[in-house]
Amino acid sequence: MKKHLTTLLAIGLLAGSLGTLTAHANSSEPPYVSPISGSGWLHDTESQLGSFHNTYYRLKNKTKATITMSKTSGGGTVTKPITLPKGTIVAAKKDGKWLEARYNTISYGLKKKGIPTKGVAGDGDLAFKIKPTQATKITRPTYAPAYGTGAYLSGGLKAIEQLATYKYNQVTVTSDGYLEYFPAAKKTFTSHNPFTDTDYTWSVMHATKPTQSIKITKAIKKGATVNLFTKVKPIGIPSQRIAKSGKFQYKVALKNRHQPYTYEDNSYADDTAIASTYSIGKMQFYTVIGGGFN
């Protein structure tokens, strides 16, 4: 499976779309799942080498970027340019003299111009490469996750234990402050690997376009819970209406359960993923916050 996944990566089919494209082992056997100490993981130097830690920046000017999508037939990818507006908040990392996109964390509204209308699938891989002076490092926004892509997958621990078969909905909190909802809609495609002259299958877990993408108008952290406020009623997730007018009519309470798990997943380094569990109302979620580090 590792060789198979390496080949997929080499031809770009898994480019950056964490949480959407899947290369889970095709097995009915449940993955090995084990609870771990959150504090231990956070303070372990080796574990942090595999963490998906975020650093946030605000762009000082309009910035050229690209979105790469996976072709649904024939293999390969399609890359199209987009422009990120001045002031956009992004997750990024320094690589030598450059600042590069960390994960695909921006809202659909910003990346849709880089997504062809047909023949592609996946979340879309965001890429840019700018000088550090072109962006300002900022304190992590209250709504934004410290680790991971901001994709919260429904089912929580149950979904992890049924990794190969569980059909999850996805709630995404984007770096630029949007709340997006993607209902479960798994699709499997067959593509051709020109390096081995063989066909293979790959899947996406939801549509590229969210059912809803709404602006987070305010975020307040209270203990382990981040309350996200919106003007529009969120679709697909529990919310509480707290006002009849204005920008803060609905509240979504995203609670960190502070119980991470390690489990087997061929999509990540060393076939290992680290997930943190969350809840919104009575609905359970998990988000991937790291992988193996070798």
Secondary structure by P-SEA (a helix, b strand, c coil): caaaaaaaaaaccccccccccccccccccccbbbbbbaaaaaacaaaaaacbbbbbbbbcccccbbbbbbbcccccbbbbbbbbcccccccccccccccccccccccccccccccccccccccbbbbbbbccccbbbbcccccccccccccccccaaaaaaaccccbbbbbbbcccbbbbbbcbbbbbbbbbcccccccbbbbbcccccccbbbbcccccccccbbbbbbccccccbbbbbccccccccbbbbbbcccbbbbbbbccccccbbbbbbbbccccccccccccccc
